[in-house]
Amino acid sequence: MRKKQKPREKDKRLMEDVDEIFRLHPEDYRESLEELGFRYEDEDDFDIIYEEIAKPENPRQERLVAFFEGEGAVTEELFTLFSEEKASDETNYPLIRRYFRQGNARLKELIVYGLEKYPERVDILDDLLFFHGFSWVYPLVVKYYTRACLLQGNMETFSSLARDFFEATRPHDHAEYYALRDLFEPGSVKRKIMDFVAVHSASGQVH
């Protein structure tokens, strides 16, 4: 990842103004941003602005940011902090999302660590898919969703995983999805679920 250039004085003042807008108008910031010269084109535009000015708000977030920026190695303690941050009632979504959008290699390392230790954790699989939306990690998606589906014993959870995996494999004509399906015996519950998902997802009927 390239090192960011030091912001110019004008840019620093602009960032301070934007920071103030989000602090004073967290729910209706668009109009105030447009008064500064920003033009609303896409919801993503405002997400990116919010992410760029997001700052750690507690020691847990400071530890995570330090790790994402290159400090230290992946540990169980760090992974626990990441899990706690996501589960918190006060999750700093813009701050964490910034590193997903960057395709941050350290964040990917943390997600892979979690999936190696907890292969059936749906929230970590969700993180992997979200990361894939910004940075191509398709081989990892195939590897860890296949493993999770093979291990999962709860059929409701399995159905959810199958739907997510079907969508993830859509750009590849679902080849890896059907390869996984074929690992299950014809007539088995998992095989039936995957067949059902394939037929009804293709027709837009699975929710």
Secondary structure, DSSP 8 states (H G I E B T S, - for coil): --------HHHHHHHHHHHHHHHH-SSSHHHHHHHTT-----HHHHHHHHHHH----SHHHHHHHHHHTT-S---HHHHHHHHHHHHSTT--HHHHHHHHHHT-HHHHHHHHHHHHH-TT-HHHHHHHHHHHTTS--HHHHHHHHHHHHHH---HHHHHHHHHHHHHHTGGGTTHHHHHHHTTS-TTSHHHHHHHHHHHHHHTT---
